Amino acid sequence: MKTTPLPLLALLLAGMLALAAQATPSAQDILAASDAVRNPEHPFGVTNTLIEYRNGQQTGSSTLGIYSRADAHSGRFRSLVRFVAPARDAGKLMLYSGKDLWFYDPANKASVRLSPQQRLLGQASNGDVVSVNLALDYRASDAGEEDVPDGERGTRHCHKLTLAARTPEASYHHIEIWIDTGTLQPVKARFYAESGKLLKTAYFRHYRKQLGAERPTETVIIDGLDPNWVTVMRFSDWVQREVPDAWLQRDYLARFKPD
Amino acid sequence: MHRWLVCVMAVALWPQWAHCDDSDALLLADAAPRQVAAAKDWQWYAEGAFGQAAWRHGLGRDANQRLSLDVQLDKSLTTGWRAVLANRLDLNWPAPSGQQHSINTLKEAYLSWQPQDERSFDIGRVNARYGVATGYNPSDFLRAGAIRSLVSVDPASLKKNRLGSVMLRAQTLWRGGALTALVSPKLAQQASTEAFSADFGATNNQQRWLLALSQQVSEDLNPQWLLHGGQGQATQLGFNLTTLLGDAGVAFIEWSGGRDRSQWAQALQRADDTAWRNRLASGLSYTTASKLTLTLEYDHNSAALDRASWAALRHGPSAAYLQYRQWTQRSQELPTRQALGVYALWQDALVQRLELNAMLRHNLADHSRLAWLEARYHLERADLALQWQVQSGKAGSEYGTAPQHRAWQALVRRYF
């Protein structure tokens, strides 16, 4: 019987290892893939209905029209957010373009520059856990695989990733996120402050086919400091639409009138 | 349902839900209403107010009532065409001094044509407002004569309840920048006190033009330059800029300058004293984690009277004093060179949905003050508010002269 030469065996082994390494996506790749599940790759519009609860009672609701596109250079989402309800706020606009944040009130034609702190304190801040490319602003590391309860009382086998902020644009110091190992759908995430304090927990649920992919149509956000403060975010009326770059600036706010 | 009962049920049904807080929240979410609100082209509200004012010079107190109707319409007509209308009617009892019980303010009425995403044209009455400061906006060139009905000294109210100017406006946009040009013709000679007048004489009593150029130079800096000129006035330059100070602060600066007559010469039609004049508003805002935003603003106007001239005017003939004050009020200008303003907005103050607003304006020449406070509670489709203001200072000072010393007002606003 002929024996296989040792160098050839070593070469084969090395090749198999290289292929295996190529086949196993990195934590950063998994995160990027789960970003793509949440965010369409082309400019889009979506309606976001937010329902807020405190101590089990509904305390408020609002509806936002979101018009968003990923920046061709940075990959970050730039968005125009139009308040549809309540009536008090109808027609008001927010522009999110990196650090360029503006609030516009059509009643007085005033554009007011907002600080990142004001963004985080507002109702629309919860958009941070939805239309954002986490892979751009956070460094992901693999924290193993585990079975976790999902938002629909099921159990999903997930990658657990730990994300550390790596750019000034990152809104949270670090994040834990659970991503389904089979579908790469985000299932649950926990957002933390630098102090280690839990700021919010999000469940991504009710996956439906929207704009060519299964996407979460509901996110349930539980406040970290007060678990009795719950915000339900529902996404409807997804539509692929043009959001020209020229719209995403202060001077356009006065004339933004979506179809 | 009691929270503990929800927990027990959840854990019994889904044993993996040992951590009960989240299952509780998800049960709530399951039962959340599914209606989705649709955008409307129009919105309107009715506001009823009553209050009391205390007058100076031993003139006692007066009760007052007001009913206001405010409507806004923004309707797409055909592709690229859009109609905008904003109107407000104030009914006052008693009638404000020198005015009728009813005052209608036709704020905006214009047609807009947008042949391409990046180009647009507007024709009609447009509220074209510029500036980034809170209390004084020197680059808001079209503000003179715009306030027809004064319902509150709150800067936000002054900006909302005002007349636009009739104009033809064109705008072109590109990534990170915009150029706007407008011409505003002379349509009438002087303002009207008629209740339902469109009052073109208040805003279009001279021919004017304006150019505004914005260009983003970095993610944080988006300066805007303006040029404004017109019949009988030298071209004025304007500039405004904001920048972030860390995560919670915003700094702003707004300036206008050019060769101009002093306010004194313009108000009293005195000899031409044209020289370079600067107007400036600058400051910073800071927002705390508890949703309190504090703004400090410094205002300067070199076309206004200096301290000595202001003191002389205060102690001189009352007709000249009155004429100067009326001119500065109509023009929304500072009567003296320097002022300070402190503004506070506290959202969800102490309880959810309660908003506290405060303003303190201080004249640095005569040390008179205006203080204004508002507590506003938001219901689902209505607001309840209580406002209080006091003007204090020596006789003849900016705020010590106003006949109204103290005032309070309670109001209810219902949105439809």
Interface residues (C-beta under 8 A of the other chain):
Chain A: T47 T49 I51 Y53 R54 G56 Q58 T59 G60 S61 T63 G65 R82 V84 A85 P86 A87 R88 A90 G91 S97 G98 K99 D100 D105 P106 A107 N108 K109 A110 S111 V112 R113 L114 S115 P116 Q117 Q118 L121 P149 G151 E152 R153 T155 T201 Y203 E218 V220 I222 P227 V230 V232 R234 S236 D237 E242 P244 D245 A246 W247 Q249 R250 D251 Y252 R255 K257 P258 D259
Chain B: M1 R3 L13 W14 Q16 W17 D21 D22 S23 D24 A25 L26 L28 A29 A32 P33 R34 Q35 V36 A37 A38 A39 K40 Q43 Y45 Q72 D74 S76 R82 A86 S112 Q114 D117 E118 S120 N127 A128 R129 V132 A156 K159 K160 Q171 L173 W174 R175 G176 G177 A178 T180 A212 S214 Q216 E219 D220 N222 T242 L244 L245 G246 D247 A248 G249 V250 F252 S285 T287 T288 A289 K291 T293 Q347 Q352 R353 H378 E380 R381 D383 Y415 F416
